[in-house]
Amino acid sequence: MSINLKEIKKKQPAEASVQRGGNTIRDFMTRDIRLFGNRLNDKKKERFFNDLSILLSSGVDIKTSLELIAEEQKGKGDKLLFESIKNNVINGHSLSEAIENSKKFTPYEYYSIRIGEESGKLTDVLAELSSFFNRKIKQKRQLTNAFSYPALVLATALAAVIFMLNFIIPMFSDVFKRFGGKLPGITKFMIRFSEFFSDYTAYFLLFVVLLAIFMYLQRRQLWYRRLVSGLLLKTPVIGHIVLQIYISRFCQSMALLIASRTHLLQAVQLVKNMLGFYPFEIALEKISTDIINGKPLFLSMKEFTIFDNRLISLVRVAEEVNQLDAVFARLYKQYYDEAENKIMLINSLLEPILIIFIGLLVAVILIAMYLPMFQLSTTIY
């Protein structure tokens, strides 16, 4: 009798189905956009680890599990990828070696799977990896929801203001010149700004395009990553949320690796390669060196402002009682919940603030244009 992956999933608990997800809109909103990326996106990784965990925990062997996952793929590239992983396993390689040979996964992922294989907890590790990417995707979706509508409103308002500066204000300016008379200060300022904007709009757009190209080409350079990450962390509200998101990922990754009996030094080095955020890369590189020299983890973390006092204090206690994995797991939950609540708060406050700001901006332009007409009508009367 043939094994059907969908039937096996239906037999799983409700939590697994929620974690797996199948909503088309959600898939679209959380899909990674990678024009030139070589790695598998987060959504596909979450599906792969979740499906493999479900199949193995249901008693299906690794070869059949990989065959079912490969058959389920719709894209030709994805099908070839998972078939190559299956063939590597059939040829005698372990799952972690097959995943490493594919070059589509990070060292953190295939090393975690290797630990799961050696400790006999492969299904647990796969479930944790699936949970990690599920939470990561959820955070991306929350950020997208929080900023997509305000960004659309802002773009529409910007287009309206540009239209007014290029067409409406010059039209009023011609009318004012024909009538003559002294114009209010705010009207003079708007007319001059409109003339300046009309003369230099093409240069401004060219500058924006060139700047975007330059930023894209320099995105992997050390100076650029240091500058952008520094500015991002200094941005009010947003910077704190970004920091909490990365701290939650740091804590979750450390909890998984340490619980799998990974050496602390190796865990720090793997997490450094996985996070991909410059301040954490620099901090964890220095922490790795300090651990080699025998320095406690909490003392090394104390040298960097990205780690707050609460985190450092709890890590210190965890090192003393040898409960780092449990403490990191609880810290991950706390930081994740805090970041989630702040994103929801921004989502509820940003929209009305933007609408008020845009309304005031348009009101100022309209008042500047109609004020001379009111004065003219008063003079005539």
C-alpha positions as CSV (number, residue, x, y, z in Angstrom):
1,M,0.0,0.0,0.0
2,S,1.4,3.4,-1.0
3,I,2.1,6.0,1.6
4,N,0.4,9.5,1.2
5,L,2.1,12.5,2.8
6,K,-1.2,14.4,3.1
7,E,-2.9,11.5,4.9
8,I,-0.1,11.3,7.4
9,K,-0.4,15.0,8.1
10,K,-4.1,14.7,8.7
11,K,-3.4,12.2,11.5
12,Q,-1.1,14.6,13.3
13,P,-2.2,16.8,16.3
14,A,-3.8,20.1,15.6
15,E,-0.6,21.9,16.7
16,A,1.3,20.4,13.9
17,S,-1.2,21.5,11.3
18,V,-1.2,25.0,12.7
19,Q,2.6,25.1,12.6
20,R,2.7,23.8,9.1
21,G,0.1,26.2,7.7
22,G,-1.4,26.1,4.2
23,N,-3.0,29.5,3.7
24,T,-2.3,30.9,0.2
25,I,-2.3,34.5,1.4
26,R,0.0,33.7,4.2
27,D,2.4,31.9,1.9
28,F,2.5,34.9,-0.4
29,M,3.0,37.4,2.5
30,T,5.9,35.4,4.0
31,R,7.6,34.3,0.9
32,D,11.3,35.3,0.7
33,I,12.2,37.4,-2.3
34,R,15.6,36.3,-3.5
35,L,16.6,37.4,-7.0
36,F,20.2,36.1,-6.7
37,G,20.1,34.0,-3.6
38,N,21.6,30.4,-3.6
39,R,19.9,29.2,-0.4
40,L,16.4,27.8,0.1
41,N,14.0,30.4,1.4
42,D,12.6,30.3,4.9
43,K,9.2,29.1,3.9
44,K,10.5,26.1,2.0
45,K,12.8,25.2,4.9
46,E,10.0,25.4,7.4
47,R,7.9,23.1,5.2
48,F,10.8,20.6,4.7
49,F,11.7,20.3,8.4
50,N,8.1,20.1,9.5
51,D,7.2,17.5,6.9
52,L,10.3,15.4,7.6
53,S,9.6,15.6,11.3
54,I,6.0,14.4,10.9
55,L,7.0,11.5,8.6
56,L,9.8,10.2,10.8
57,S,7.7,10.5,14.0
58,S,5.0,8.5,12.1
59,G,7.4,5.6,11.6
60,V,8.2,6.2,8.0
61,D,11.9,5.5,7.1
62,I,14.1,8.3,5.9
63,K,14.3,7.2,2.3
64,T,10.6,7.0,1.9
65,S,10.1,10.3,3.7
66,L,12.5,12.1,1.3
67,E,10.8,10.5,-1.7
68,L,7.4,11.8,-0.5
69,I,8.7,15.3,0.1
70,A,10.4,15.3,-3.4
71,E,7.1,14.2,-5.0
72,E,5.2,16.9,-3.3
73,Q,7.4,19.7,-4.8
74,K,5.9,21.7,-7.6
75,G,9.0,23.6,-8.7
76,K,11.5,21.7,-10.9
77,G,14.5,23.1,-9.0
78,D,13.0,22.1,-5.6
79,K,12.2,18.6,-6.8
80,L,15.8,18.2,-8.1
81,L,17.2,19.5,-4.8
82,F,15.2,17.0,-2.6
83,E,15.9,14.2,-5.0
84,S,19.6,14.9,-4.7
85,I,19.3,14.8,-0.9
86,K,17.5,11.5,-1.1
87,N,20.1,10.0,-3.5
88,N,22.9,11.1,-1.2
89,V,21.1,9.3,1.7
90,I,20.6,6.2,-0.4
91,N,24.3,6.2,-1.3
92,G,25.3,6.0,2.3
93,H,25.5,9.6,3.5
94,S,23.8,10.7,6.7
95,L,20.9,13.2,6.4
96,S,23.1,16.0,7.7
97,E,25.9,15.3,5.2
98,A,23.3,15.2,2.3
99,I,21.9,18.5,3.4
100,E,25.4,20.0,3.7
101,N,26.4,18.7,0.2
102,S,23.3,20.4,-1.3
103,K,24.8,23.9,-0.4
104,K,21.3,25.2,0.2
105,F,21.4,25.2,4.0
106,T,23.4,27.1,6.6
107,P,26.0,25.4,8.9
108,Y,23.6,26.0,11.8
109,E,20.9,23.8,10.2
110,Y,22.9,20.8,9.1
111,Y,25.0,20.8,12.2
112,S,21.9,20.8,14.4
113,I,20.6,17.8,12.3
114,R,23.9,16.1,12.8
115,I,23.6,16.5,16.6
116,G,20.0,15.1,16.4
117,E,21.3,12.1,14.5
118,E,24.1,11.4,17.0
119,S,21.8,11.9,20.0
120,G,18.9,10.0,18.6
121,K,16.6,13.1,18.8
122,L,16.4,13.8,15.1
123,T,12.6,14.3,15.0
124,D,12.9,16.7,18.0
125,V,15.6,18.7,16.3
126,L,13.7,18.8,13.0
127,A,10.6,20.0,14.9
128,E,12.6,22.8,16.6
129,L,14.1,23.9,13.3
130,S,10.6,24.0,11.8
131,S,9.4,26.0,14.8
132,F,12.4,28.4,14.4
133,F,11.5,29.2,10.8
134,N,7.8,29.3,11.6
135,R,8.4,32.0,14.2
136,K,10.8,33.9,11.8
137,I,8.2,33.9,9.1
138,K,5.5,35.1,11.5
139,Q,7.7,38.0,12.5
140,K,8.3,38.9,8.9
141,R,4.5,38.8,8.3
142,Q,3.8,41.0,11.3
143,L,6.4,43.5,10.1
144,T,4.9,43.4,6.6
145,N,1.4,43.9,8.0
146,A,2.6,46.7,10.2
147,F,4.2,48.8,7.5
148,S,2.6,47.8,4.2
149,Y,-0.6,49.9,4.6
150,P,1.2,53.0,6.0
151,A,3.8,52.7,3.2
152,L,1.0,52.6,0.6
153,V,-0.7,55.6,2.2
154,L,2.6,57.5,2.3
155,A,3.4,56.7,-1.3
156,T,-0.1,57.8,-2.4
157,A,0.3,61.0,-0.4
158,L,3.7,61.6,-1.8
159,A,2.4,61.2,-5.4
160,A,-0.4,63.7,-4.6
161,V,2.0,66.2,-3.2
162,I,4.3,65.9,-6.2
163,F,1.3,66.4,-8.5
164,M,0.3,69.5,-6.6
165,L,3.9,70.9,-6.7
166,N,4.2,70.3,-10.4
167,F,0.7,71.2,-11.7
168,I,-1.6,72.8,-9.1
169,I,0.7,75.4,-7.6
170,P,2.1,76.6,-10.9
171,M,-1.5,77.1,-12.1
172,F,-2.3,79.2,-9.1
173,S,1.0,81.1,-9.5
174,D,0.0,82.2,-13.0
175,V,-3.3,83.5,-11.6
176,F,-1.6,85.4,-8.8
177,K,0.8,87.0,-11.3
178,R,-2.1,88.3,-13.4
179,F,-3.8,89.8,-10.5
180,G,-0.6,91.3,-9.0
181,G,-0.5,92.4,-5.4
182,K,1.5,91.3,-2.4
183,L,1.4,87.6,-1.6
184,P,1.5,86.1,2.0
185,G,4.8,84.7,3.1
186,I,3.6,81.1,3.1
187,T,2.3,81.4,-0.5
188,K,5.6,82.8,-1.7
189,F,7.5,80.0,0.0
190,M,5.3,77.4,-1.7
191,I,5.6,78.9,-5.1
192,R,9.4,79.1,-4.8
193,F,9.6,75.5,-3.6
194,S,7.3,74.4,-6.4
195,E,9.6,76.1,-9.0
196,F,12.7,74.6,-7.4
197,F,11.1,71.1,-7.3
198,S,9.9,71.4,-10.9
199,D,13.4,72.4,-12.1
200,Y,15.2,69.6,-10.2
201,T,12.7,66.7,-10.2
202,A,14.6,64.8,-12.9
203,Y,17.9,65.2,-11.1
204,F,16.3,64.1,-7.8
205,L,14.9,60.9,-9.3
206,L,18.2,60.2,-11.0
207,F,19.9,60.6,-7.6
208,V,17.5,58.2,-5.9
209,V,18.0,55.5,-8.6
210,L,21.8,55.8,-8.5
211,L,21.7,55.7,-4.7
212,A,19.6,52.6,-4.7
213,I,21.9,50.9,-7.2
214,F,25.0,51.9,-5.1
215,M,23.4,50.6,-1.9
216,Y,22.5,47.3,-3.6
217,L,26.1,46.8,-4.9
218,Q,27.6,47.7,-1.5
219,R,25.2,45.7,0.6
220,R,27.8,43.0,1.5
221,Q,30.6,45.4,2.2
222,L,31.7,45.6,5.8
223,W,31.5,49.4,6.1
224,Y,28.0,49.4,4.6
225,R,26.7,46.7,6.9
226,R,28.2,48.5,9.9
227,L,26.7,51.8,8.9
228,V,23.2,50.5,8.1
229,S,22.9,48.3,11.2
230,G,24.1,51.1,13.4
231,L,21.5,53.5,11.9
232,L,18.8,50.9,12.2
233,L,19.5,50.2,15.8
234,K,19.5,54.0,16.6
235,T,16.1,54.5,14.9
236,P,13.5,55.2,17.6
237,V,11.1,52.3,18.4
238,I,12.1,50.4,15.3
239,G,15.6,49.8,16.4
240,H,14.5,48.4,19.7
241,I,12.1,46.0,18.0
242,V,14.8,44.8,15.5
243,L,17.2,44.2,18.4
244,Q,14.6,42.2,20.3
245,I,13.9,40.1,17.3
246,Y,17.6,39.2,16.8
247,I,18.0,38.5,20.6
248,S,15.0,36.2,20.5
249,R,16.6,34.3,17.5
250,F,19.9,34.2,19.4
251,C,18.3,32.7,22.5
252,Q,16.3,30.2,20.5
253,S,19.3,29.0,18.6
254,M,21.5,28.8,21.7
255,A,18.7,26.8,23.5
256,L,18.5,24.3,20.7
257,L,22.2,23.8,20.4
258,I,23.0,23.6,24.1
259,A,20.1,21.3,24.7
260,S,21.6,19.0,22.0
261,R,24.8,18.9,24.0
262,T,26.8,21.1,21.7
263,H,29.9,22.7,23.2
264,L,29.3,26.3,24.2
265,L,32.1,27.6,21.9
266,Q,30.8,25.7,18.9
267,A,27.2,26.9,19.6
268,V,28.3,30.5,19.7
269,Q,30.2,30.2,16.4
270,L,27.3,28.5,14.7
271,V,24.8,31.1,15.8
272,K,27.2,33.8,14.6
273,N,27.0,32.4,11.1
274,M,23.3,31.9,11.3
275,L,22.1,35.4,12.5
276,G,23.6,37.4,9.6
277,F,23.4,40.7,11.5
278,Y,26.6,42.7,11.8
279,P,26.5,43.8,15.5
280,F,25.8,40.2,16.6
281,E,28.5,38.8,14.2
282,I,31.1,41.1,15.8
283,A,30.0,40.5,19.3
284,L,29.8,36.7,18.9
285,E,33.2,36.6,17.3
286,K,34.7,38.4,20.3
287,I,32.8,36.1,22.7
288,S,34.2,33.0,20.9
289,T,37.7,34.3,21.5
290,D,36.9,35.0,25.2
291,I,35.5,31.5,25.7
292,I,38.6,30.0,24.3
293,N,40.6,32.1,26.8
294,G,38.4,30.8,29.6
295,K,36.2,33.8,30.1
296,P,32.6,33.2,31.2
297,L,29.9,33.8,28.7
298,F,28.1,36.5,30.7
299,L,31.3,38.5,31.2
300,S,31.9,38.5,27.4
301,M,28.3,39.5,26.7
302,K,28.6,42.4,29.2
303,E,31.1,44.2,26.9
304,F,28.4,44.7,24.2
305,T,25.4,47.0,24.4
306,I,23.2,44.8,22.3
307,F,22.8,42.5,25.3
308,D,20.7,44.1,28.1
309,N,21.3,43.7,31.8
310,R,18.4,41.3,32.3
311,L,19.8,38.9,29.7
312,I,23.3,39.1,31.1
313,S,22.1,38.5,34.7
314,L,20.1,35.5,33.8
315,V,22.9,34.0,31.7
316,R,25.2,34.4,34.7
317,V,22.8,32.5,36.9
318,A,22.3,29.9,34.2
319,E,26.0,29.3,33.9
320,E,26.4,28.9,37.7
321,V,23.6,26.2,37.9
322,N,24.4,24.7,34.5
323,Q,20.9,25.4,33.0
324,L,21.8,27.5,30.0
325,D,19.5,25.7,27.6
326,A,16.5,26.1,29.9
327,V,17.2,29.8,30.5
328,F,17.8,30.6,26.9
329,A,14.5,28.9,26.0
330,R,12.6,31.0,28.5
331,L,14.4,34.2,27.4
332,Y,13.6,33.4,23.8
333,K,9.9,33.2,24.6
334,Q,10.0,36.5,26.6
335,Y,11.8,38.5,23.9
336,Y,9.7,37.1,21.1
337,D,6.4,38.0,22.9
338,E,7.8,41.5,23.7
339,A,8.7,42.1,20.0
340,E,5.3,40.8,18.9
341,N,3.4,43.1,21.2
342,K,5.4,46.1,20.1
343,I,4.9,45.3,16.4
344,M,1.1,45.1,17.1
345,L,1.3,48.5,18.9
346,I,3.1,50.1,16.0
347,N,0.5,48.7,13.6
348,S,-2.3,50.3,15.5
349,L,-0.6,53.7,16.0
350,L,1.3,54.3,12.8
351,E,-1.8,54.5,10.5
352,P,-3.6,57.3,12.3
353,I,-0.4,59.2,12.8
354,L,0.4,59.1,9.1
355,I,-3.1,60.1,8.1
356,I,-2.9,63.1,10.4
357,F,0.5,64.1,9.1
358,I,-0.5,63.8,5.5
359,G,-3.7,65.7,6.2
360,L,-1.7,68.6,7.7
361,L,0.7,68.6,4.8
362,V,-2.1,68.9,2.2
363,A,-3.9,71.4,4.3
364,V,-0.8,73.7,4.5
365,I,-0.5,73.6,0.7
366,L,-4.2,74.4,0.2
367,I,-4.2,77.2,2.7
368,A,-1.1,78.7,1.0
369,M,-2.9,78.7,-2.4
370,Y,-6.3,79.9,-1.2
371,L,-5.2,82.6,1.3
372,P,-4.4,85.2,-1.4
373,M,-7.8,84.6,-2.9
374,F,-9.5,85.3,0.4
375,Q,-7.4,88.5,0.8
376,L,-8.3,89.5,-2.7
377,S,-12.0,88.9,-2.2
378,T,-11.9,90.9,1.1
379,T,-10.1,93.8,-0.6
380,I,-12.7,93.9,-3.5
381,Y,-15.5,93.9,-1.0
